[in-house]
Amino acid sequence: MFCYQCEQAAKGEGCTKIGVCGKQPEVAALQDLLIYALKGLSQVAVEGRRVGVTDRDVDVFTCEATFSTLTNVDFDAERFVKLLDRCVALREGLKAKVRAAGGKTDFGGAADFKPASSLDELVKQGEGVGIKADGEPDPDVHALKWTLVFGLKGVAAYADHAHILGKESDEVYAFIHEGLASTLRTDLGLNDWVGLVLKCGEVNLKVMELLDAANTEAYGHPVPTKVPLGTKKGKAILVSGHDLKDMEEILKQSEGKGIYVYTHGEMLPTLAYPGLKKYPHFYGHFGTAWQNQIKEFAQFPGAILMTTNCIQKPQESYKDNLFTTGLVGWPGVRHIADKDFTPVIQKALEMPGFTEDTNGRSVMCGFGHNAVMSVADKVIDAVKSGAIRHFFLVAGCDGAKPGRNYYTEFVEKAPKDTVVLTLACGKFRFFDKDLGDIGGIPRLLDIGQCNDAYSAIQIAVALSKAFNVGVNDLPLSMILSWYEQKAVAILLTLFYLGIKNIRLGPSLPAFITPNVLDVLVKNFNIMPISTVDEDLKAILG
């Protein structure tokens, strides 16, 4: 196997024996094979659009299947076998429609791929089409091709989230197919690949806007909310991952059963949505970021549901209490495919739950773009008066790799006349710190999930308009951490928007060559984090 799509790639180069995430070599090969099959399906879909043929089942499946190959989503080999079969069936059905419309279908290669009949043979097929086997001789083009693939994985994830809540865009579907199909081309130069990578960022902005609309139209705009970190005596369900619809279903189905529902990881911001916080048994937050789940899940005395992504290898101590749904999968863990969460509720009722109330600390969340812009006049006045000197967006993914304490230290050392905006699971390094306020404006503003990156962009754009300057001229610095492919897509969006001077860590992507990095430095002045003191001095003077 060879995989370097996440920040924790072994030795900063790539995982070759087993994934740092726990991915087995056979699963890595099946994921590579699925991406290859999706490229072939995408060739047919691109030609279909040329002759006026589209297939919504193909569009939706492409997003779901691509999402399933993200880091920490699906580790179940058997489910990839089913996805491969479905991919080929959809491709052949689409071919027939394209031929009938006068389109081309004789692409060969990935568009004619036939899955082997056994798991071992499928793995061998996958080993022949992975990252190291794509045949691209130019290392810089190779790097940009895979940057595009990883960015498309993030776009597909956001598109799937939006689709679940009824928001779709043919423009987004069309580019996912265009992007995947383009990676099979040999007639594109370096500038063409740079253009495709930036177009990926542009389309990701569109899909994040769709997702923001999907979330807020379904559940209302998040409102500033005080969230308890303690526990309530009684039965309990813990929900981790990202999916708001799954959270709604759990709350509906568990209502009136004497069960309290808690968030974990990136589900924390769901407690700020009016349409979800209205449930009286939706209590508070338990635990921190995804990489701490092995310890935290073992301590939780109730049922646990994993949605969308960020699962780790379950420990035997809680494996029987754990359930997956949606695209998440782990061999031997019960999967809820039909959204009937009765088994989760039954398990919660069987388990002891919390035996007493505990009054822990609390945190604030719910500072999405609607909430922040509702007090924009106070923010602007504070900047003009000098009360607020600078804004820092300290955001992104958390992870287990050493070096991420930088982000905690950065927030702790940020001067008292600065405001920290944060989103995604990187905030769990500092989300419970009391930074005080500036004239009633909290110094720590939790914007939401990684899925809510659109809010951060909207806040920056609104401030730039208010001060009549470009975003790069605002007293705003972005201090980002990355881990997986949603973060790659967001970074490409920032490049598309022309955002400069981003500090990225804890390490730079292994799939970026020195020449490609040089282009990014020259055009966007992207830089690795150094030390907190050095970076603060460079930013603030």
C-alpha positions, 0 to 999 in steps of 0.5 A, spaced: 500 500 500 501 507 499 497 512 502 499 519 503 492 523 503 492 525 511 497 529 515 499 523 519 502 520 513 508 515 516 515 519 517 511 525 513 512 521 507 506 515 506 504 509 509 506 503 506 505 497 511 498 499 515 495 506 515 497 510 521 489 511 521 488 503 522 487 502 515 489 495 513 493 494 506 487 490 503 482 496 504 487 501 502 487 497 495 480 497 495 479 504 496 484 506 490 480 501 486 474 505 487 477 511 486 480 508 479 473 506 477 470 512 479 474 516 474 472 511 469 464 512 471 466 520 471 469 519 463 462 517 461 458 522 465 462 528 462 461 525 455 453 524 457 453 531 459 456 533 453 450 530 449 445 532 454 445 526 458 445 526 466 443 521 471 442 523 478 443 516 481 450 517 478 451 524 481 449 522 488 453 515 488 459 519 486 459 523 492 458 517 497 463 513 494 468 518 493 466 520 501 467 513 503 475 513 501 476 519 506 481 518 512 477 515 518 470 513 514 470 506 512 474 501 514 470 495 512 472 491 506 466 488 504 462 494 503 467 497 498 466 490 494 459 492 494 461 499 492 465 497 486 459 493 483 454 498 484 459 503 480 460 498 474 453 497 474 451 505 474 457 506 469 454 501 464 447 503 465 449 510 463 453 508 457 447 505 454 444 512 455 450 516 452 450 511 446 443 512 445 444 520 445 450 519 440 455 520 445 462 516 445 463 510 450 469 507 447 474 510 452 477 504 454 481 503 461 478 505 467 471 506 463 471 499 461 474 496 468 471 490 470 471 488 478 475 481 479 470 475 482 474 475 489 476 479 494 484 477 493 483 479 486 480 485 487 486 487 492 491 485 486 487 490 481 487 495 486 495 495 487 495 496 480 492 503 480 494 506 486 498 513 487 504 510 485 502 506 479 498 512 475 504 512 470 505 520 471 512 521 470 512 528 472 513 529 479 509 536 479 504 534 475 503 527 479 503 532 485 497 536 483 493 530 480 493 527 487 492 534 490 486 535 485 483 528 487 484 529 495 480 536 494 475 532 490 474 528 496 473 534 500 468 537 495 464 530 495 464 530 502 461 537 503 456 535 497 454 529 500 452 532 507 448 538 503 444 532 499 442 529 505 438 535 507 436 536 500 441 541 497 444 539 490 448 543 484 449 540 478 455 544 477 458 541 483 456 534 480 459 536 473 466 538 476 467 532 481 466 528 474 470 533 470 476 533 475 476 525 476 476 524 469 481 529 468 486 525 472 486 520 466 488 525 461 495 525 459 495 532 454 494 537 460 500 541 462 502 544 469 498 550 468 492 546 466 493 542 473 494 548 477 487 551 474 484 545 475 486 545 483 484 552 483 477 550 480 476 545 485 477 551 490 472 555 487 467 549 486 468 547 494 466 554 495 459 553 492 458 547 495 460 550 502 455 555 501 450 549 499 451 546 505 450 552 510 444 553 506 442 546 508 443 546 515 440 553 516 434 552 512 433 545 516 435 547 523 435 555 523 441 559 524 446 557 530 445 562 536 450 563 542 449 557 546 452 555 553 454 548 553 455 544 559 461 539 559 458 535 565 453 530 565 446 528 568 444 522 572 440 517 567 441 513 561 445 516 555 447 516 548 453 519 545 453 522 538 460 523 534 462 525 527 458 531 523 451 529 521 446 534 523 440 529 520 442 523 524 442 527 530 435 530 529 433 522 528 436 520 534 433 526 538 426 524 535 427 517 536 429 517 543 425 523 546 421 521 552 425 515 553 429 517 559 435 518 555 440 524 555 443 525 548 450 528 548 455 530 543 462 528 542 467 531 537 465 535 531 457 534 533 458 540 539 456 545 534 449 542 533 447 544 540 447 551 538 441 550 532 434 552 534 431 546 531 436 541 535 436 545 541 429 545 542 429 537 545 429 538 552 433 531 553 439 534 548 444 535 554 451 537 553 458 535 550 462 529 552 469 529 551 474 532 546 476 531 539 476 524 534 483 522 536 481 521 543 475 517 542 479 510 544 479 513 551 473 517 552 468 512 549 471 507 554 469 512 559 462 513 556 456 509 560 451 509 554 450 507 547 455 511 542 453 512 534 458 514 529 456 519 523 460 520 517 467 520 519 473 520 524 472 513 527 478 509 530 479 502 531 474 500 536 477 497 543 473 491 545 471 495 552 466 499 548 465 495 541 459 492 543 456 499 545 458 502 538 454 503 532 455 506 525 451 509 520 451 512 513 458 512 510 462 510 516 464 502 517 468 498 521 468 490 521 464 487 526 461 494 529 453 494 528 451 498 522 444 502 522 443 503 514 436 505 515 436 510 520 432 506 525 436 507 531 432 503 535 438 498 537 442 504 539 436 506 544 435 499 546 443 499 548 442 505 551 437 503 556 440 496 557 447 500 560 448 503 566 448 511 564 450 516 569 449 515 576 449 522 578 449 529 576 456 532 575 457 540 574 463 540 570 465 547 566 461 549 560 463 552 553 460 557 548 458 555 541 454 558 536 458 564 533 456 562 526 456 568 521 449 570 522 450 571 530 457 574 529 454 579 523 448 581 528 453 585 532 458 587 526 457 594 528 460 593 535 465 589 532 467 594 527 467 600 533 471 596 537 476 595 531 476 603 530 477 605 537 483 600 538 480 595 543 480 590 538 487 590 535 487 583 531 483 577 529 486 570 529 482 564 525 485 558 529 482 553 526 482 546 522 483 539 524 486 536 530 490 529 531 495 525 535 501 527 531 506 531 536 506 539 534 499 540 535 500 543 542 502 549 538 495 551 537 494 551 544 500 555 546 498 560 540 491 562 543 494 562 550 499 567 548 494 571 543 494 578 546 488 580 550 486 586 545 485 580 540 480 576 538 480 568 536 475 565 531 475 558 531 472 552 527 473 544 526 476 539 531 482 543 532 479 548 537 479 542 542 486 544 544 483 550 547 475 550 547 474 550 554 479 556 556 476 562 558 479 568 554 474 573 557 471 579 552 472 585 549 467 590 550 462 584 551 465 581 545 467 574 547 475 573 545 474 566 543 468 565 538 466 558 536 464 558 529 462 551 528 464 544 525 469 544 519 463 543 515 462 551 517 468 554 514 463 558 509 461 562 516 469 564 517 469 566 509 463 570 510 465 573 516 472 575 513 468 578 507 463 582 511 469 585 515 473 587 508 466 590 505 465 594 512 472 597 512 473 597 504 479 593 504 481 587 501 481 581 505 488 580 505 488 587 508 484 586 514 487 585 521 486 578 520 491 572 520 489 565 519 493 560 523 490 553 520 491 546 522 490 540 517 489 533 517 484 530 512 481 531 505 476 536 507 481 541 510 485 540 503 478 542 499 478 548 504 485 550 503 484 550 495 478 555 496 482 560 500 487 559 494 481 561 489 479 567 493 486 569 493 487 569 501 495 570 503 499 569 508 496 563 511 500 559 516 499 551 516 501 546 520 503 542 524 507 539 517 506 541 510 502 535 506 507 530 503 503 530 496 506 537 495 513 537 491 518 542 492 516 546 486 509 546 487 510 549 494 514 554 491 509 556 486 504 556 493 509 561 496 510 565 491 503 566 489 500 566 496 505 566 501 503 560 505 508 558 510 509 553 515 508 554 522 514 556 526 514 557 534 508 561 537 513 567 539 516 568 532 509 567 529 506 572 533 512 577 533 511 577 525 504 578 525 503 583 530 510 586 530 
